Amino acid sequence: MEKPRPNQEYRIAHIKAAVWTHADEDRTRTTVKFSRLYRKDGQWHSSNVFDVRDLLLVSELANAVHRQLAPVTTSVRDAAA
């Protein structure tokens, strides 16, 4: 069985945001997971722990993802009302 994949992915440098959509009986939720990519012993890994130097990139990526998703989540919420 294939591993579930996010609906969308965004990336700035080594910081990645994975966007997931979850449909419940009464609503659809959108969640975002941030991770830091790094290479160790020739293999790619990810971590959800960020160095203080990564925080501006995390912030920039969060703003970019929000700008992309805010109109979508607002229109879904308004349609349900």
Secondary structure, 3 states (H helix, E strand, C coil): CCCCCCCEEEEECCEEEEEEEEECCCCEEEEEEEEEEEEECCEEEEECCCCHHHHHHHHHHHHHHHHHHHHHHHHHHHHHC
